[in-house]
Amino acid sequence: MVKIGDVEIGEFPLLLAPMEDVSDPPFRALCKEQGCDMMYTEFISVEGLIRDADKSVQKLDIYDYERPIGIQIFGAKEDSMRRAAEIVEEAKPEVLDINFGCPVKKVVCKMAGAGILQDIPRMVKLTEMIVKSTNLPVTVKTRLGWDDKTKYIVDAAEALQDVGIKALSIHGRTRKQMYKGEADWTLIGEIKNNPRMKIPVFGNGDIDSGPKAKLYKERYGVDGIMIGRASIGYPWIFREVKHYLETGEELAKPTVKERVDAARRHLKFSLEWKGTKLGILEMRRHYTNYFRGFPGVKAYRSKLVNSLEPEFLFEVLDEIEKVYGSMEPALVKV
């Protein structure tokens, strides 16, 4: 059984990566239903949190059915990080996660997210301060390094463990790569197989199928896998990977009805949680994967991403189910 501190998360846990404007409660609900073992919130700005900014505070919302769950924060100032850790603890998640991996320019230019990979001693010092300032298990999500010349993650992993983190998730790219090219899990495997490492090590990057998950599990020996972009608009990735790991067989893809039902529920919850405008806007990135492979679906997808009227959006989803449901299974390549 893999544990983060005293928190049990399964024999070989599948984790939902923290993704801005994606891993919110509406989407997390769907992922949990499909077998996700451990989820993280969208990353939360510590500066926004300590200033009581609405968007940051709202991200602290967690529901009992989501547990175990981690709240992820990012920032660069010690005092702000300490105060934010205290606020997170009051929200009562199972885990506090530190984002040392976000590659977005507006984050890294402040030496937050992946920006801190340019200063590993500072990264370790900041982590130690947070570990000492909270009773929650602290975990870290990071990358291999800033660029190809600074892949210090093997030594950094030991140092982070030494100051008290309880698990480490590593995206197999540098900050310079952003999300381009193929993720390199070689150093992730090296960290996991380092006899000094006692905490769980989770690999992240490019896992989009059961066979690939099995291959990487066996090749690199990680304790679990964190799935990010492959889950967007496709929460079924978790059940598919689990089924393959358990049986060696690939599951049938979700039916048209399953896809439309999930999109409806996702949209409904998103509207309730974020309000009409934001709820609609942040759903848009999911539609491509919900209906990937449907012939001629571009016209319907265009309607879904160009309207701000909830009733119209639900009508479009009804039409998709009616049109493509009649084609299934012969004509719909899902």
C-alpha positions, 0 to 999 in steps of 0.5 A, spaced: 500 500 500 502 506 497 502 512 503 503 519 503 505 520 510 499 516 513 494 517 508 493 510 504 492 511 496 492 504 493 497 499 491 499 503 485 495 509 485 493 513 479 493 521 480 490 527 477 495 532 476 493 539 478 491 543 472 489 550 472 482 551 469 481 544 469 482 540 475 476 543 479 471 540 483 466 539 477 472 535 473 474 532 479 467 529 480 468 525 474 475 523 475 473 520 482 468 516 479 472 513 473 477 510 479 482 516 480 485 514 487 488 521 489 487 528 486 489 535 487 486 542 486 488 547 481 494 550 483 493 556 488 497 563 488 499 564 495 499 571 494 491 571 492 490 566 498 493 571 503 489 577 500 483 573 500 482 573 493 475 570 491 478 566 485 484 563 490 479 562 496 474 558 491 479 553 489 480 551 497 473 548 496 473 540 497 468 535 497 468 529 502 467 524 496 473 527 493 478 524 498 484 523 499 485 530 496 491 535 496 491 542 495 496 545 491 500 552 492 505 556 488 509 562 490 516 565 492 516 569 498 517 565 504 512 569 509 506 568 504 508 561 503 508 560 510 501 564 511 498 560 505 500 553 508 496 555 515 490 557 511 490 551 507 491 547 513 484 550 515 481 547 509 482 540 511 485 536 505 489 530 506 495 533 503 499 540 502 502 540 495 507 545 493 508 547 485 515 547 483 513 545 476 509 550 472 512 553 466 508 559 465 512 565 464 508 569 468 509 564 474 516 563 473 518 570 472 517 571 479 521 565 481 515 561 483 513 554 479 518 551 475 522 558 476 525 556 482 529 550 479 534 555 477 535 555 485 535 549 488 538 551 495 532 556 495 527 550 493 529 546 498 529 551 504 522 554 502 520 546 502 523 545 509 520 552 511 513 549 509 514 542 512 515 545 519 509 550 518 504 545 517 501 538 520 499 536 513 503 531 509 507 536 504 508 533 497 512 536 491 511 536 484 516 539 479 520 537 473 527 535 471 530 541 471 530 548 468 533 546 461 538 540 459 544 543 462 541 543 469 537 537 470 539 536 478 532 533 480 536 526 482 540 530 488 534 535 489 529 529 490 534 527 496 534 534 499 527 534 498 526 528 502 531 530 507 527 536 509 521 532 510 516 531 504 512 525 504 512 524 496 514 527 490 511 527 483 516 529 477 514 531 470 519 528 465 520 535 462 524 541 463 521 548 464 524 550 457 521 544 454 514 546 456 510 541 454 513 539 447 517 533 445 517 526 449 517 526 456 523 523 459 522 518 465 529 516 465 531 520 471 524 519 474 526 511 474 533 513 477 530 517 483 525 511 484 531 506 484 536 510 488 536 506 495 536 513 499 529 514 497 524 512 501 518 516 499 513 514 494 515 517 487 510 518 482 511 519 474 508 524 470 508 526 462 505 522 456 501 517 459 495 516 455 493 509 455 493 502 459 499 499 455 503 505 456 502 506 463 504 498 464 510 499 460 512 505 464 510 502 471 515 496 469 520 500 466 521 505 471 519 502 477 515 508 480 510 508 485 504 510 481 502 515 475 500 522 475 495 523 469 494 530 466 493 532 459 490 525 457 484 526 462 482 533 459 475 531 457 476 524 458 476 522 465 475 514 463 483 514 462 483 512 469 478 506 469 482 504 462 489 504 465 486 501 471 483 495 467 489 494 463 494 494 469 489 489 472 487 484 466 492 486 460 486 487 456 484 494 453 477 496 455 471 498 450 471 506 449 465 510 452 459 510 449 456 516 445 451 516 451 456 515 456 460 521 453 454 526 452 452 524 459 458 526 462 459 532 458 452 534 461 453 533 468 460 536 467 457 543 464 451 543 469 456 542 475 461 547 472 455 552 471 453 551 479 460 552 481 463 557 477 457 561 474 454 562 467 460 565 464 466 562 467 463 555 467 461 555 460 468 558 458 472 553 462 468 547 459 470 549 452 477 545 452 474 539 454 469 538 448 474 536 443 476 530 447 469 528 449 467 527 442 474 526 439 473 521 433 466 523 431 465 524 424 463 531 422 463 533 429 466 539 428 460 543 426 457 541 433 463 543 437 463 550 434 456 551 437 459 548 443 465 553 444 461 559 441 455 560 445 454 563 452 447 560 453 446 554 457 440 552 454 443 552 447 449 548 450 444 543 453 440 542 446 447 541 442 449 536 447 442 533 446 443 533 438 449 530 439 447 524 442 441 523 438 445 524 431 451 519 433 447 515 438 444 512 431 451 511 428 454 507 434 457 502 434 459 502 426 460 509 424 463 512 430 470 511 431 471 513 438 
